[in-house]
Structures are given as structure tokens and as C-alpha cells.
Amino acid sequence: MKRNICLLFISTFLFVGSGFAQTQKWAVGLEILEPNAISLRKYGDKNALDVSLGTYTGLFKKRKVYRNGEYASIGMMFNATYLWYVPMLNDRMTAYAGVGAQLNSRKYYPDPNTKRVSEKTISTGPSGTIGLEFFFDAKPTSFFIEGGGYAELLPKLLYFNPNLSMGLRHNF
């Protein structure tokens, strides 16, 4: 019974409404979880460029083993992703996926037992993203949830960091 009520509520939320919102030319957003970031998105016809700046929190990395030492959980990241998207449900929802590149900066401790000595490490590599964006009825705001990952190429080959975030965007 609870399942049927939830399905009815979700169906009503997605299908009912007179003035459906849709993607505009630009969007600025705030995402939380992994990473926490501010993003700027430029929409095209069926594609978009998403640029984000934020921090990693270490949410999905319990072990911080990195090269011969340990990395600090929190670090800065810059990501640029080219996205392809498919409007769904009368432009009320959008599914998207894309590939990009990421640049990170964080502290690296060569000797994890003594955290007095650290190095600033700059790393880079490809990233991938998939997500869903839900547009609110007659408002320029959208809610999104997305996941993916980043595979570092330099300085440590194929060091993987999973991503999962959600947030809000203001479309204009």
C-alpha cells in the first residue's frame, strides 16, 4: 500500500503541472556530498558544458593511501565536463552523461606517521558524469543528482575517486 501511494505521488509530481520549466541558456548551481562545489553550466541544443570548482571531502575514501604516503581528505578541485542530455517528461526532467577533465590540489604526506612534513600535490586526469535533473514547475530552479568518477593519470596512474552529489541550479 505504501509503495502504491509513493508511486502515485511521484507520478503526480512528474506529470501534473501547467507551465513546465525547461533548460535555459545558463545555470549556476551548488552541489553537496562528493564533491562540494559551485558549478556553471552553458546549455546548447542537446549538449552542455559544465564547469565546477570545489573541494573533496573524503566521503567515499576511507583509506587515504596515496603513492608511498597519505593524502589529506580535503583538497581543491576544478572540473570541466562536456555533457550530452536528453529531455524527458515534457522537458520536466533531463538525463545527461558526459566526459571531462579534472585538476586537483591537495596536501600529500610522504610519511603518514609524521604529518609535520607535507607537499602540495597537483593531479590531473579524466572524469565521467551521469545524472538526472528535475525542473520545478514554472520556476527557474532545478534539482539534480549525479554520479561518476575521476581517474587520476598524473602523478599516480589510475588512482580512482568516485563522485556522488546532489544540488540545486538556478537557470537563466
VENZI-V754942 format. One record per backbone hydrogen bond with DSSP energy under -1.0 kcal/mol. CO is the residue of the C=O (numbers start at 1). NH is the residue of the N-H. Records with the same first field share a line. If there is no record, write none. Layout:
# VENZI-V754942
CO = NH / NH
This chain:
# VENZI-V754942
1 = 5
2 = 6
3 = 7
4 = 8
5 = 9
6 = 10
7 = 11
8 = 12
9 = 13
10 = 14
11 = 15
12 = 16
19 = 138
25 = 43
26 = 172
27 = 41
28 = 170
29 = 39
30 = 168
31 = 37
32 = 166
34 = 164
36 = 55
37 = 31
38 = 53
39 = 29
40 = 51
41 = 27
42 = 49
46 = 85
47 = 44
48 = 83
49 = 42
50 = 81
51 = 40
52 = 79
53 = 38
54 = 77
55 = 36
64 = 71
66 = 69
69 = 66
70 = 109
75 = 56
76 = 105
77 = 54
78 = 103
79 = 52
80 = 101
81 = 50
82 = 99
83 = 48
84 = 97
86 = 95
88 = 93
89 = 92
92 = 135
93 = 88
94 = 133
95 = 86
96 = 131
97 = 84
98 = 129
99 = 82
100 = 127
101 = 80
102 = 125
103 = 78
104 = 123
105 = 76
106 = 121
107 = 72
108 = 119
109 = 70
119 = 108
121 = 106
123 = 104
124 = 153 / 154
125 = 102
126 = 151
127 = 100
128 = 149
129 = 98
130 = 147
131 = 96
132 = 145
133 = 94
134 = 143
136 = 139
140 = 171
141 = 136
142 = 169
143 = 134
144 = 167
145 = 132
146 = 165
147 = 130
148 = 163
149 = 128
150 = 161
152 = 158
154 = 124
156 = 159
159 = 152
161 = 150
163 = 148
164 = 34
165 = 146
166 = 32
167 = 144
168 = 30
169 = 142
170 = 28
